[in-house]
């Protein structure tokens, strides 16, 4: 999907990139961080940056944040609850504070959300705990209305006891919703009416049994479109070529280890996130529970801490295949989710087990990941972090 120009953002009521980051944590907080408000390094090597606001209206267990920057709205998904969870909406502000607009009860266990439809007035969610996908009309964020809830009982992967949708994401045309189902070993596909917001199921695409597809990223290289799936149980990256006829079509083109073809993965690993750079030329994946790297503690450089890796690849324009570039420290343990700014100069990583957000420098020309720039300690196990842009 083409990113809006700065002029288009301004005309739409948006703004240039800010220093704010929004972070969700399992202790019930949405924390706003300001990367521009740094404190010189004390006991550690790198400067830290400050929390400027905190909101608990999405408690008890925020699992994902989705930002509509142009509209100044942030949506938070709460994963907790035995029988039900919630979706909350907020008005953002320049100082980082959030003003609650609305909150509705949802099926249990949502872990990902995306805007879709006319003017982004639809909101789709993947319910890992509830084996479902739900869709919502958010045209009035203070009065969110359910459109559909689709429950799944089949198929079952050999390593799971129930379907586990783990993400919802739009394809680059903005016409299809794609959902990797970790429990079913399928990629679920949906078309939708942009006005009514109702979705229609397209036959899913099956992946290797027991692989557990978790998250997806797309790359548009010239006339070709590619889709990449990171699998949590198989610890692989599966590449697809995407074509469009009467509907979206996926053709598998490779299946490699998350560290690169032939590199292998340790038994405890659990791959988690995958993103493509704004220029569509590079892909980064994260792997958890490896703890294969030792780095200086951010608060005390005389101590060492365990770290999981980020794995960086280049994307071949003609074939879509991935070439390994580098593996770097993510900044700690369990990089559940990370994001890149639109300039491609920074990567923000949420360290779930270390309650820390780390900023990694990135060269947008070479695609290389560099040293840590700064960090911020955040309360609770971090589930997502996004730039305010």
C-alpha positions as CSV (number, residue, x, y, z in Angstrom):
1,X,0.0,0.0,0.0
2,X,1.5,3.4,-1.0
3,X,2.5,5.5,2.0
4,X,1.1,9.0,2.1
5,X,3.4,11.9,1.3
6,X,4.1,14.5,3.9
7,X,1.9,17.0,2.1
8,X,-1.0,14.5,2.0
9,X,-0.6,13.9,5.7
10,X,-0.8,17.5,6.5
11,X,-3.8,18.1,4.3
12,X,-5.5,15.2,6.0
13,X,-4.9,16.8,9.4
14,X,-1.9,14.7,10.3
15,X,1.6,15.9,11.2
16,X,5.2,15.2,10.5
17,X,6.9,12.4,12.4
18,X,7.0,13.0,16.2
19,X,9.2,11.7,18.9
20,X,6.3,9.9,20.6
21,X,6.0,6.1,21.0
22,X,2.9,4.3,22.2
23,X,3.5,1.1,24.2
24,X,1.0,-1.5,25.5
25,X,1.9,-3.7,28.5
26,X,0.4,-6.6,30.3
27,X,0.1,-4.7,33.5
28,X,-2.8,-2.7,32.1
29,X,-1.0,0.4,30.9
30,X,-0.7,2.2,27.6
31,X,2.5,4.3,28.1
32,X,3.5,7.2,25.9
33,X,7.2,7.7,25.6
34,X,9.1,10.7,24.2
35,X,12.3,9.8,22.4
36,X,13.3,13.5,22.4
37,X,13.3,13.8,26.1
38,X,16.5,11.9,26.9
39,X,18.6,11.6,30.0
40,X,22.4,11.1,29.6
41,X,23.7,7.6,30.3
42,X,24.1,7.0,34.0
43,X,25.2,3.5,34.9
44,X,24.8,2.2,31.3
45,X,26.2,3.1,27.9
46,X,23.1,4.6,26.3
47,X,20.9,7.5,27.1
48,X,17.3,6.8,28.3
49,X,14.2,8.6,27.3
50,X,11.1,9.5,29.3
51,X,7.5,8.4,29.8
52,X,5.3,11.4,29.4
53,X,1.8,9.8,29.9
54,X,0.2,6.6,31.1
55,X,-3.4,5.4,30.7
56,X,-5.1,2.3,32.3
57,X,-8.5,2.5,30.5
58,X,-7.5,-0.6,28.4
59,X,-6.8,-2.8,31.4
60,X,-6.4,-5.5,32.4
61,X,-4.2,-6.8,29.6
62,X,-3.6,-4.6,26.6
63,X,-2.2,-6.8,23.8
64,X,-2.1,-4.5,20.7
65,X,-2.3,-0.9,19.6
66,X,-3.6,0.4,16.2
67,X,-3.0,4.1,15.4
68,X,-5.0,6.3,13.0
69,X,-2.5,9.2,12.9
70,X,-4.4,11.4,10.5
71,X,-7.6,11.2,12.6
72,X,-5.7,11.5,15.9
73,X,-7.1,8.2,17.2
74,X,-5.6,5.2,18.9
75,X,-7.4,1.9,19.4
76,X,-6.3,-0.6,22.1
77,X,-7.2,-4.3,22.3
78,X,-7.5,-5.9,25.7
79,X,-6.7,-9.7,25.5
80,X,-7.8,-10.7,29.1
81,X,-11.0,-12.2,30.3
82,X,-12.4,-15.7,30.7
83,X,-15.4,-15.1,28.5
84,X,-14.9,-11.6,27.0
85,X,-12.3,-9.0,26.2
86,X,-12.5,-5.4,25.0
87,X,-11.7,-2.8,22.4
88,X,-11.1,0.8,23.5
89,X,-10.7,4.0,21.5
90,X,-8.8,7.2,22.4
91,X,-8.1,10.7,21.2
92,X,-4.4,11.4,20.9
93,X,-2.7,14.7,21.7
94,X,0.6,16.4,21.0
95,X,1.8,16.0,24.6
96,X,1.2,12.2,24.5
97,X,-1.9,12.0,26.8
98,X,-4.8,9.9,25.7
99,X,-8.5,10.8,26.2
100,X,-10.9,7.8,26.2
101,X,-13.6,7.9,23.6
102,X,-15.3,4.5,23.9
103,X,-15.0,0.9,24.9
104,X,-16.9,-2.2,23.9
105,X,-16.9,-5.8,25.0
106,X,-15.5,-8.3,22.4
107,X,-15.0,-12.0,22.0
108,X,-12.2,-13.2,24.2
109,X,-8.5,-13.2,23.4
110,X,-7.9,-10.6,20.7
111,X,-4.2,-10.0,19.8
112,X,-4.2,-7.9,16.6
113,X,-6.3,-5.2,14.9
114,X,-6.4,-3.3,11.6
115,X,-8.5,-0.6,10.0
116,X,-10.2,-1.4,6.7
117,X,-13.0,-0.2,4.5
118,X,-14.1,3.2,3.4
119,X,-12.1,5.9,5.2
120,X,-10.8,3.2,7.6
121,X,-14.2,3.0,9.3
122,X,-13.9,-0.7,9.7
123,X,-11.8,-2.4,12.4
124,X,-10.9,-6.2,12.2
125,X,-9.5,-8.2,15.1
126,X,-7.9,-11.7,15.3
127,X,-8.9,-13.5,18.5
128,X,-6.2,-16.0,19.4
129,X,-7.9,-17.1,22.6
130,X,-11.4,-17.1,21.1
131,X,-10.6,-18.9,17.8
132,X,-12.4,-16.1,15.9
133,X,-12.2,-13.0,13.8
134,X,-14.4,-10.1,14.6
135,X,-15.2,-6.9,12.6
136,X,-16.4,-3.6,13.9
137,X,-17.8,-0.2,12.7
138,X,-15.6,2.5,14.2
139,X,-16.9,5.4,12.2
140,X,-18.0,6.8,15.5
141,X,-15.2,5.8,17.9
142,X,-17.4,6.7,20.9
143,X,-20.0,4.2,19.7
144,X,-18.3,1.2,18.3
145,X,-20.6,-1.4,16.8
146,X,-20.1,-5.1,16.0
147,X,-20.4,-6.0,12.3
148,X,-19.5,-9.8,12.3
149,X,-17.9,-12.4,14.4
150,X,-16.6,-15.5,12.7
151,X,-15.8,-18.5,14.9
152,X,-13.6,-21.4,13.9
153,X,-13.4,-25.0,15.0
154,X,-11.4,-26.5,12.1
155,X,-8.9,-27.3,10.9
156,X,-6.6,-28.3,13.7
157,X,-2.8,-28.3,13.4
158,X,-0.9,-31.3,14.8
159,X,0.6,-29.1,17.6
160,X,-2.6,-27.2,18.6
161,X,-5.9,-28.0,20.2
162,X,-7.9,-25.1,18.6
163,X,-7.7,-22.6,15.7
164,X,-5.5,-19.6,16.8
165,X,-5.8,-16.6,14.5
166,X,-2.9,-14.4,15.5
167,X,-3.0,-11.4,13.2
168,X,-5.1,-9.4,10.8
169,X,-3.4,-7.4,8.1
170,X,-4.4,-5.7,4.8
171,X,-2.8,-6.8,1.6
172,X,-1.1,-4.0,-0.4
173,X,-4.2,-3.2,-2.5
174,X,-6.2,-2.6,0.7
175,X,-8.9,-5.0,-0.7
176,X,-8.2,-8.1,1.3
177,X,-7.8,-9.1,4.9
178,X,-5.1,-11.7,5.6
179,X,-5.0,-13.8,8.8
180,X,-2.3,-16.3,9.8
181,X,-3.9,-19.0,12.0
182,X,-1.3,-20.4,14.2
183,X,-3.5,-23.3,15.4
184,X,-4.8,-24.4,12.0
185,X,-1.7,-24.0,9.9
186,X,-3.6,-22.0,7.3
187,X,-3.6,-18.4,6.0
188,X,-7.2,-17.2,6.2
189,X,-8.2,-14.8,3.5
190,X,-11.2,-12.4,3.2
191,X,-12.6,-9.9,0.8
192,X,-15.0,-7.2,2.1
193,X,-17.6,-4.7,1.1
194,X,-15.9,-1.3,1.8
195,X,-19.2,0.3,2.8
196,X,-21.1,-2.4,4.7
197,X,-17.8,-3.7,6.1
198,X,-19.0,-7.3,5.9
199,X,-16.3,-9.8,5.0
200,X,-16.5,-12.8,2.8
201,X,-14.2,-15.8,3.2
202,X,-11.9,-16.9,0.4
203,X,-10.5,-20.5,0.5
204,X,-7.5,-20.4,2.9
205,X,-4.0,-21.3,1.9
206,X,-2.4,-24.3,3.8
207,X,1.2,-24.1,5.1
208,X,3.4,-26.9,6.4
209,X,1.6,-28.9,9.2
210,X,2.9,-28.0,12.7
211,X,4.6,-24.8,11.5
212,X,2.2,-22.4,13.3
213,X,2.0,-19.2,11.1
214,X,2.0,-16.2,13.4
215,X,2.6,-12.9,11.5
216,X,2.7,-11.7,7.9
217,X,4.4,-8.8,6.0
218,X,4.1,-7.8,2.4
219,X,6.6,-6.3,-0.1
220,X,5.8,-4.7,-3.4
221,X,8.9,-4.9,-5.7
222,X,8.3,-3.3,-9.0
223,X,5.4,-5.1,-10.7
224,X,5.5,-8.0,-8.2
225,X,4.0,-8.5,-4.8
226,X,5.4,-10.9,-2.2
227,X,4.1,-12.1,1.2
228,X,6.2,-13.4,4.0
229,X,4.9,-15.5,6.9
230,X,6.9,-16.1,10.1
231,X,6.0,-19.3,11.8
232,X,6.2,-19.6,15.6
233,X,6.3,-23.4,15.9
234,X,8.4,-24.2,12.9
235,X,10.6,-21.1,13.3
236,X,10.7,-20.5,9.6
237,X,9.9,-17.7,7.1
238,X,7.6,-18.8,4.2
239,X,7.6,-16.7,1.1
240,X,4.7,-16.4,-1.3
241,X,4.2,-14.7,-4.6
242,X,0.9,-12.8,-4.6
243,X,-1.1,-12.4,-7.8
244,X,-4.6,-11.0,-8.4
245,X,-7.3,-12.3,-10.7
246,X,-10.9,-12.5,-9.5
247,X,-9.4,-12.6,-6.0
248,X,-6.1,-12.7,-4.2
249,X,-3.9,-15.8,-4.9
250,X,-0.8,-17.0,-3.1
251,X,1.9,-19.3,-4.5
252,X,4.6,-20.6,-2.1
253,X,8.1,-19.9,-3.4
254,X,10.3,-20.9,-0.4
255,X,10.4,-22.0,3.2
256,X,13.6,-21.2,5.1
257,X,14.8,-21.1,8.7
258,X,14.2,-17.8,10.4
259,X,17.9,-17.2,10.6
260,X,18.3,-17.9,6.8
261,X,18.4,-20.9,4.6
262,X,20.3,-23.8,6.1
263,X,21.3,-21.9,9.3
264,X,19.1,-23.9,11.7
265,X,17.3,-22.8,14.8
266,X,17.8,-23.9,18.5
267,X,15.1,-26.0,20.0
268,X,13.8,-23.4,22.4
269,X,13.3,-20.7,19.8
270,X,9.9,-19.1,19.1
271,X,9.9,-16.7,16.1
272,X,7.5,-13.8,16.6
273,X,7.4,-10.7,14.4
274,X,8.2,-9.8,10.8
275,X,8.2,-6.4,9.1
276,X,9.3,-5.0,5.7
277,X,11.1,-1.7,5.4
278,X,9.3,1.4,4.0
279,X,11.3,1.1,0.7
280,X,10.2,-2.5,0.4
281,X,13.8,-3.7,0.0
282,X,14.5,-5.3,3.4
283,X,12.8,-7.7,5.8
284,X,13.5,-8.1,9.6
285,X,12.3,-10.9,11.7
286,X,12.6,-11.5,15.5
287,X,13.1,-14.8,17.4
288,X,12.4,-15.3,21.1
289,X,13.7,-17.7,23.7
290,X,17.1,-18.0,22.1
291,X,19.2,-15.9,24.6
292,X,22.3,-16.6,22.5
293,X,23.8,-13.1,22.8
294,X,25.2,-11.3,25.8
295,X,25.1,-7.5,25.9
296,X,25.9,-4.9,28.6
297,X,23.0,-4.1,30.9
298,X,21.3,-0.9,29.9
299,X,21.2,0.3,33.5
300,X,24.7,-1.0,34.5
301,X,27.3,-1.6,31.9
302,X,29.4,-3.7,34.3
303,X,26.7,-6.4,34.1
304,X,25.7,-8.6,31.3
305,X,22.2,-9.5,30.2
306,X,20.7,-12.1,27.8
307,X,19.4,-11.0,24.4
308,X,17.4,-12.5,21.6
309,X,18.2,-11.6,17.9
310,X,16.7,-9.6,15.1
311,X,17.5,-11.2,11.7
312,X,17.9,-8.8,8.7
313,X,17.4,-9.8,5.1
314,X,17.4,-8.2,1.7
315,X,14.5,-8.9,-0.7
316,X,15.3,-9.9,-4.3
317,X,13.2,-7.7,-6.6
318,X,12.7,-10.4,-9.3
319,X,12.2,-13.6,-7.2
320,X,11.2,-12.3,-3.8
321,X,13.7,-14.5,-2.2
322,X,15.5,-13.4,1.0
323,X,19.3,-13.0,1.4
324,X,20.7,-13.0,4.9
325,X,22.4,-9.7,5.8
326,X,23.0,-9.8,9.6
327,X,21.8,-10.9,12.9
328,X,21.9,-8.3,15.7
329,X,20.9,-8.1,19.4
330,X,17.3,-7.0,19.8
331,X,18.2,-5.4,23.2
332,X,17.0,-8.1,25.6
333,X,14.7,-11.0,26.1
334,X,11.5,-11.9,24.1
335,X,11.2,-9.3,21.4
336,X,7.5,-10.1,20.9
337,X,6.9,-7.1,18.6
338,X,8.8,-4.3,17.0
339,X,8.2,-1.5,14.5
340,X,10.1,0.8,12.1
341,X,9.6,4.5,11.6
342,X,8.5,5.7,8.1
343,X,12.0,7.3,7.4
344,X,13.5,3.8,8.0
345,X,16.1,5.2,10.4
346,X,14.9,3.7,13.7
347,X,13.5,0.4,14.9
348,X,11.7,0.3,18.2
349,X,11.7,-3.1,19.9
350,X,9.5,-4.1,22.8
351,X,11.3,-6.5,25.1
352,X,8.4,-8.4,26.7
353,X,10.4,-10.1,29.5
354,X,12.6,-7.1,30.3
355,X,10.0,-4.4,30.3
356,X,12.1,-2.2,28.1
357,X,11.8,-0.4,24.8
358,X,15.0,-0.2,22.8
359,X,15.7,2.1,19.8
360,X,18.1,0.6,17.2
361,X,19.7,2.8,14.6
362,X,19.2,1.8,11.0
363,X,20.8,3.0,7.7
364,X,17.9,3.4,5.3
365,X,20.2,3.2,2.2
366,X,22.1,-0.1,3.1
367,X,19.3,-1.5,5.3
368,X,21.9,-2.3,7.9
369,X,20.9,-2.3,11.6
370,X,23.4,-0.5,13.8
371,X,24.0,0.2,17.5
372,X,21.4,1.0,20.1
373,X,20.5,4.7,20.2
374,X,18.5,4.9,23.4
375,X,16.1,3.0,25.7
376,X,13.3,3.4,28.1
377,X,12.2,1.1,31.0
378,X,8.5,0.6,31.0
379,X,6.3,-1.1,33.6
380,X,4.9,-4.5,32.8
381,X,5.5,-7.1,30.0
382,X,5.5,-5.2,26.7
383,X,3.1,-6.4,24.0
384,X,3.4,-3.8,21.3
385,X,5.2,-0.5,20.5
386,X,4.4,1.9,17.6
387,X,5.7,5.3,16.4
388,X,3.3,8.2,16.5
389,X,3.2,8.7,12.7
